[in-house]
Amino acid sequence: MIIDDEQLALDSMKKMVGELETFERLETYLNPQEGIRSAEASKFDVAFLDMEMAEMTGLETAKCLLGIHPDMAIVFVTAYREYAVEAYELNVLDYVVKPVQRQRLGKTWERVRAFLAAKAPAAVGGAPEGKPGARPYVRGFRRLELIAAGGTSPVSGWRTTRSQELFAYFVYRRGEVVPKDFLLDLFWAHHDPDKVSSNLYVSISIIRKQLKLISDQAVLASIEDGYRLDLGDVLYDVEEWERALPAGGSWQPDQVDRALESLALYRGDYLEEHPYDWAEPERQRLRLSWFECARSLAEQLVRLKRHKEASGLLCELRERFPLVEYGYFELMKLGAAVGDHDLVTREFDLLCKRLLEELNEHPSTDVTQWYDRWKRRIGEGRE
């Protein structure tokens, strides 16, 4: 929902928010009380609230909404910067200053999606974010985290960023013996040669202490002139994700529900919050794997006429690969199939906009010709 007591601001926000994704419901309210009554009647996941309104303030409205739905994502949109501190004390998700810029709103929406994904039901294999698991857990999607069995929060204690990166690399090469000289060249190539060995030993010591915090079975062993990480009883989300993928990368109709659970394991790109150069090939490999599996699943959902789930997945695909036509084009075709003309036009316009801004290019001939034919059919009164 969007609540703002100025009609022009409300219309503008609805247009910009509507371009972010395809929603099951996108409601607007000039009167905060009406928005609160709607929240009492049905579930809303996100609320964009103006701060300064005649009937009641955005802060008062947020408190009411959170009282009804404690897990609702609240975003304040206002020209009044002085409310920011009080807003964050209420633990709102974001605070956007008017006039709202599309790029800034896009960043807000990334936070909203991450917030909602963290509250989604558990995926197969391991512990979801914020919920205890029966086994210790290492996360590699989005950011590196270690979670003890029964824990809900990542363990802390990384004394250096280098020891954290070195651990991430050992997880990547888990089960392999990694030569000491190779590690020195990879992580300390430009450091004082007299200090690099001691730096490595210190990092190894830190990693071993961190592992002890989550498991007695996970071991970083010294083998000959190198090291090998054995995770033991520790689950690893990247491994769990790949284990759940179908043979050949294509889901069958009877695998759709399991596929939706499996895709939920992919919380974000591999180590995307850590700019490790060595991780980039693995990041791209996993991204492409997700793309192919998401595409296969979306096609099955469309065949099964599970349009809402197909639309949501295609929106996610489009946002993860904003310069690839596939997500936009499939949403356009889905919109045409269900008679949602606005969806077709919105996705085509969004594709044109992004390609022009980022690549100075236009959609392919196939997409453009399909869109032109669709417009002609609509103009002639035929679906």
C-alpha positions as CSV (number, residue, x, y, z in Angstrom):
1,M,0.0,0.0,0.0
2,I,0.9,3.6,-0.5
3,I,-0.5,6.4,1.7
4,D,-0.1,10.1,1.0
5,D,-2.6,12.9,1.4
6,E,-1.5,14.6,-1.8
7,Q,-3.1,13.1,-4.9
8,L,-0.2,14.1,-7.3
9,A,2.4,12.6,-5.0
10,L,0.2,9.5,-4.6
11,D,-0.2,9.0,-8.3
12,S,3.6,9.6,-8.9
13,M,4.5,7.0,-6.3
14,K,2.0,4.5,-7.6
15,K,3.5,4.8,-11.1
16,M,7.1,4.4,-9.9
17,V,6.4,1.5,-7.5
18,G,4.3,-0.2,-10.2
19,E,7.4,-0.2,-12.4
20,L,9.4,-2.1,-9.8
21,E,7.5,-5.4,-10.0
22,T,4.2,-7.0,-10.7
23,F,2.1,-7.0,-7.5
24,E,-0.9,-9.1,-6.5
25,R,-2.3,-5.8,-5.0
26,L,-1.1,-2.3,-5.2
27,E,-3.5,0.0,-3.3
28,T,-3.3,3.7,-2.7
29,Y,-4.9,5.8,0.1
30,L,-5.3,9.5,0.6
31,N,-6.5,8.9,4.2
32,P,-4.3,7.0,6.6
33,Q,-7.3,5.7,8.4
34,E,-8.6,4.0,5.3
35,G,-5.2,2.3,4.8
36,I,-5.2,1.1,8.4
37,R,-8.8,-0.4,7.9
38,S,-7.6,-2.2,4.8
39,A,-4.6,-3.6,6.6
40,E,-7.0,-4.9,9.3
41,A,-9.1,-6.6,6.6
42,S,-6.3,-8.2,4.6
43,K,-2.5,-8.8,4.6
44,F,-0.1,-6.2,3.1
45,D,3.6,-6.9,2.9
46,V,4.9,-3.4,2.3
47,A,3.7,0.2,3.1
48,F,5.1,3.4,1.6
49,L,4.0,6.2,3.9
50,D,4.2,10.0,3.6
51,M,5.4,11.5,6.9
52,E,3.5,14.7,7.2
53,M,-0.3,14.2,6.7
54,A,-3.3,16.1,8.0
55,E,-5.2,13.2,9.5
56,M,-2.3,11.6,11.3
57,T,1.5,11.5,10.9
58,G,3.4,8.8,9.1
59,L,4.9,7.7,12.3
60,E,1.5,7.3,13.9
61,T,0.3,5.4,10.8
62,A,3.4,3.1,10.9
63,K,2.8,2.3,14.5
64,C,-0.8,1.3,13.8
65,L,0.2,-0.8,10.8
66,L,3.0,-2.6,12.6
67,G,0.6,-3.3,15.4
68,I,-1.6,-5.2,12.9
69,H,1.2,-6.8,10.8
70,P,4.5,-6.8,12.9
71,D,6.4,-8.1,9.9
72,M,5.3,-5.5,7.4
73,A,8.1,-3.6,5.6
74,I,7.7,0.2,6.2
75,V,9.2,2.8,4.0
76,F,8.8,6.5,4.7
77,V,8.7,8.8,1.7
78,T,8.8,12.5,2.7
79,A,10.3,15.9,2.2
80,Y,11.0,16.3,5.9
81,R,14.5,15.0,6.7
82,E,14.3,15.9,10.3
83,Y,12.1,12.9,11.0
84,A,14.8,10.4,9.9
85,V,16.1,9.6,13.4
86,E,12.7,9.0,14.9
87,A,11.8,6.9,11.9
88,Y,14.7,4.6,12.3
89,E,14.0,4.3,16.0
90,L,10.7,2.8,14.9
91,N,12.8,0.2,13.0
92,V,11.4,1.1,9.6
93,L,13.1,-0.4,6.5
94,D,14.1,2.8,4.7
95,Y,13.6,6.5,4.5
96,V,13.4,8.1,1.1
97,V,13.5,11.9,0.6
98,K,11.2,13.7,-1.9
99,P,11.4,14.2,-4.8
100,V,11.9,10.5,-5.2
101,Q,14.4,9.4,-7.7
102,R,13.8,6.1,-9.6
103,Q,17.4,4.9,-9.0
104,R,17.0,5.5,-5.2
105,L,13.7,3.8,-5.1
106,G,15.2,0.8,-6.9
107,K,17.8,0.5,-4.1
108,T,14.9,0.7,-1.5
109,W,13.1,-2.1,-3.3
110,E,16.2,-4.3,-3.2
111,R,16.1,-3.9,0.6
112,V,12.4,-4.6,0.7
113,R,12.8,-7.8,-1.3
114,A,15.7,-9.0,0.9
115,F,13.6,-8.2,4.0
116,L,10.7,-10.2,2.7
117,A,12.9,-13.1,1.5
118,A,14.4,-13.3,5.0
119,K,10.9,-13.9,6.4
120,A,9.9,-16.5,3.8
121,P,9.4,-20.1,4.9
122,A,12.4,-22.3,5.2
123,A,13.9,-23.7,2.0
124,V,15.0,-27.3,1.7
125,G,18.3,-28.5,3.3
126,G,19.3,-25.9,5.9
127,A,18.3,-23.2,8.3
128,P,16.5,-20.1,6.9
129,E,17.6,-16.6,7.8
130,G,16.6,-15.8,11.4
131,K,15.4,-19.3,12.3
132,P,17.4,-21.9,14.2
133,G,18.5,-25.0,12.3
134,A,19.3,-28.5,13.6
135,R,22.8,-28.4,12.1
136,P,25.5,-25.7,11.9
137,Y,25.5,-23.7,8.6
138,V,27.7,-21.7,6.3
139,R,26.1,-19.2,4.0
140,G,27.8,-18.2,0.7
141,F,24.9,-16.7,-1.1
142,R,24.8,-12.9,-0.8
143,R,27.3,-12.7,2.1
144,L,29.6,-15.1,4.1
145,E,28.1,-16.1,7.4
146,L,28.6,-18.9,10.0
147,I,25.7,-20.0,12.1
148,A,25.9,-22.5,15.0
149,A,23.4,-25.3,15.3
150,G,20.2,-24.0,16.9
151,G,21.4,-20.4,16.3
152,T,19.6,-17.6,14.6
153,S,22.4,-15.0,14.2
154,P,25.8,-15.3,12.5
155,V,28.8,-15.8,14.8
156,S,31.1,-12.8,15.1
157,G,34.8,-12.6,15.7
158,W,36.6,-12.1,12.3
159,R,39.6,-10.1,13.5
160,T,40.7,-9.3,10.0
161,T,39.0,-9.0,6.6
162,R,41.8,-11.2,5.1
163,S,41.0,-14.1,7.5
164,Q,37.4,-13.9,6.5
165,E,38.3,-13.9,2.8
166,L,40.7,-16.8,3.3
167,F,37.9,-18.8,4.9
168,A,35.6,-18.1,2.0
169,Y,38.3,-19.4,-0.3
170,F,38.7,-22.6,1.8
171,V,35.0,-23.1,1.6
172,Y,35.1,-22.7,-2.2
173,R,37.9,-25.3,-2.3
174,R,36.5,-27.5,0.5
175,G,37.8,-31.0,0.5
176,E,40.9,-30.0,-1.6
177,V,44.5,-29.6,-0.4
178,V,45.4,-25.9,-1.1
179,P,49.2,-25.4,-1.2
180,K,50.6,-22.8,1.2
181,D,52.6,-21.1,-1.6
182,F,49.5,-20.7,-3.7
183,L,47.7,-19.0,-0.8
184,L,50.6,-16.7,-0.2
185,D,50.7,-15.7,-3.9
186,L,46.9,-15.2,-4.0
187,F,46.4,-13.2,-0.8
188,W,49.7,-11.6,0.0
189,A,51.5,-11.2,-3.3
190,H,52.3,-7.5,-2.7
191,H,53.1,-7.7,1.0
192,D,56.4,-7.7,2.8
193,P,58.0,-11.2,2.1
194,D,59.3,-11.4,5.7
195,K,55.7,-11.1,7.1
196,V,53.5,-13.0,4.8
197,S,54.0,-16.4,6.4
198,S,53.1,-15.1,9.8
199,N,50.1,-13.3,8.3
200,L,48.9,-16.7,6.9
201,Y,49.4,-18.5,10.2
202,V,47.5,-15.8,12.1
203,S,44.6,-16.1,9.6
204,I,44.6,-19.9,9.9
205,S,44.4,-19.5,13.7
206,I,41.4,-17.1,13.4
207,I,39.6,-19.5,11.0
208,R,40.1,-22.4,13.3
209,K,38.7,-20.5,16.3
210,Q,35.7,-19.4,14.2
211,L,35.0,-23.0,13.2
212,K,35.1,-24.1,16.8
213,L,32.2,-21.7,17.5
214,I,29.9,-23.6,15.2
215,S,31.1,-27.2,15.1
216,D,33.6,-29.7,16.5
217,Q,33.5,-31.7,13.3
218,A,34.6,-29.0,10.9
219,V,38.4,-29.1,10.6
220,L,40.9,-26.9,8.7
221,A,43.8,-29.5,8.7
222,S,47.5,-29.0,7.8
223,I,48.4,-31.5,5.2
224,E,52.0,-31.7,3.8
225,D,52.7,-28.1,2.7
226,G,49.1,-27.0,2.5
227,Y,45.6,-26.9,4.1
228,R,42.4,-28.7,3.6
229,L,38.9,-27.7,4.9
230,D,36.5,-30.5,5.8
231,L,33.1,-29.1,6.8
232,G,32.0,-32.3,8.6
233,D,28.4,-31.8,9.9
234,V,28.2,-28.2,8.6
235,L,25.7,-27.5,5.9
236,Y,26.7,-25.1,3.1
237,D,23.9,-23.3,1.2
238,V,25.7,-23.3,-2.2
239,E,26.2,-27.0,-2.0
240,E,22.6,-27.6,-0.9
241,W,21.4,-25.4,-3.7
242,E,23.3,-27.4,-6.4
243,R,22.3,-30.7,-4.9
244,A,18.6,-29.8,-5.2
245,L,18.9,-28.9,-8.9
246,P,17.4,-31.2,-11.5
247,A,19.5,-33.3,-13.8
248,G,20.0,-31.4,-17.0
249,G,18.8,-28.1,-15.5
250,S,15.2,-28.6,-16.5
251,W,12.3,-29.1,-14.1
252,Q,9.4,-31.5,-14.8
253,P,5.8,-30.6,-14.1
254,D,5.7,-32.9,-11.0
255,Q,8.7,-31.1,-9.6
256,V,7.3,-27.6,-9.5
257,D,6.7,-27.3,-5.8
258,R,10.1,-28.7,-4.9
259,A,11.6,-26.4,-7.5
260,L,10.1,-23.3,-5.8
261,E,11.6,-24.3,-2.5
262,S,15.0,-25.0,-4.1
263,L,15.1,-21.6,-5.8
264,A,14.5,-20.0,-2.4
265,L,17.9,-21.1,-1.3
266,Y,19.4,-18.7,-3.7
267,R,19.3,-15.6,-1.4
268,G,21.5,-13.5,-3.6
269,D,24.5,-13.9,-5.8
270,Y,27.5,-15.8,-4.5
271,L,29.4,-13.6,-2.1
272,E,27.9,-10.6,-3.7
273,E,28.6,-8.4,-0.7
274,H,32.3,-9.3,-0.8
275,P,34.3,-8.0,-3.8
276,Y,36.7,-11.0,-4.0
277,D,38.3,-11.2,-7.5
278,W,38.8,-14.9,-7.3
279,A,35.1,-15.4,-6.6
280,E,33.8,-13.8,-9.8
281,P,34.0,-16.9,-12.1
282,E,32.0,-18.9,-9.5
283,R,29.6,-16.1,-9.1
284,Q,28.9,-16.0,-12.8
285,R,28.6,-19.8,-13.0
286,L,26.0,-19.9,-10.3
287,R,24.1,-16.9,-11.7
288,L,23.8,-18.7,-15.1
289,S,22.7,-21.9,-13.3
290,W,20.0,-20.0,-11.5
291,F,18.9,-18.3,-14.7
292,E,18.5,-21.6,-16.6
293,C,16.6,-23.3,-13.7
294,A,14.4,-20.2,-13.2
295,R,13.6,-20.1,-16.9
296,S,12.7,-23.8,-16.9
297,L,10.5,-23.4,-13.8
298,A,8.7,-20.3,-15.2
299,E,7.8,-22.2,-18.3
300,Q,6.3,-25.0,-16.3
301,L,4.4,-22.6,-14.1
302,V,2.9,-20.9,-17.2
303,R,1.9,-24.3,-18.7
304,L,0.2,-25.2,-15.4
305,K,-1.6,-21.8,-15.5
306,R,0.0,-20.8,-12.1
307,H,0.2,-17.3,-13.4
308,K,0.8,-15.5,-10.2
309,E,3.8,-17.6,-9.3
310,A,5.1,-17.4,-12.9
311,S,4.8,-13.7,-12.8
312,G,6.7,-13.4,-9.5
313,L,9.5,-15.6,-10.7
314,L,9.8,-13.8,-14.1
315,C,10.0,-10.4,-12.2
316,E,12.8,-11.8,-10.1
317,L,14.5,-13.1,-13.2
318,R,14.1,-9.7,-14.9
319,E,15.6,-7.9,-11.9
320,R,18.6,-10.3,-11.6
321,F,19.3,-10.0,-15.3
322,P,18.0,-6.5,-16.1
323,L,19.7,-6.3,-19.5
324,V,18.5,-9.7,-20.7
325,E,15.2,-9.6,-22.7
326,Y,13.9,-12.9,-21.7
327,G,12.2,-11.9,-18.4
328,Y,10.5,-8.8,-19.9
329,F,9.4,-10.7,-23.0
330,E,7.9,-13.6,-21.1
331,L,6.0,-11.2,-18.8
332,M,4.7,-9.4,-21.9
333,K,3.5,-12.7,-23.3
334,L,2.0,-13.7,-20.0
335,G,0.2,-10.4,-19.8
336,A,-1.2,-10.9,-23.3
337,A,-2.4,-14.4,-22.4
338,V,-4.3,-13.2,-19.3
339,G,-5.6,-10.0,-20.8
340,D,-3.4,-7.7,-18.7
341,H,-2.7,-5.0,-21.2
342,D,-0.9,-2.7,-18.7
343,L,1.6,-5.5,-17.9
344,V,2.5,-5.9,-21.6
345,T,3.0,-2.2,-22.1
346,R,4.8,-1.6,-18.8
347,E,7.3,-4.4,-19.4
348,F,8.0,-3.3,-23.0
349,D,8.5,0.3,-21.9
350,L,10.8,-0.8,-19.0
351,L,12.9,-2.9,-21.3
352,C,13.3,-0.1,-23.8
353,K,14.2,2.3,-21.0
354,R,16.9,0.1,-19.5
355,L,18.5,-1.0,-22.7
356,L,18.6,2.7,-23.9
357,E,20.1,3.9,-20.6
358,E,22.6,1.2,-20.1
359,L,23.6,0.1,-23.6
360,N,22.2,2.8,-25.9
361,E,20.3,0.0,-27.7
362,H,16.7,-0.9,-28.5
363,P,14.9,-4.3,-28.0
364,S,15.6,-7.0,-30.6
365,T,13.5,-7.3,-33.7
366,D,11.7,-10.4,-32.4
367,V,10.5,-8.5,-29.3
368,T,9.6,-5.3,-31.2
369,Q,7.7,-7.1,-33.9
370,W,5.8,-9.2,-31.4
371,Y,4.8,-6.0,-29.5
372,D,3.7,-4.3,-32.7
373,R,1.5,-7.2,-33.7
374,W,0.0,-7.3,-30.2
375,K,-0.8,-3.6,-30.4
376,R,-2.5,-4.1,-33.8
377,R,-4.6,-7.0,-32.4
378,I,-5.6,-4.9,-29.4
379,G,-6.5,-2.0,-31.7
380,E,-8.6,-4.2,-33.8
381,G,-10.4,-5.5,-30.7
382,R,-8.9,-9.0,-30.8
383,E,-6.9,-10.6,-28.0
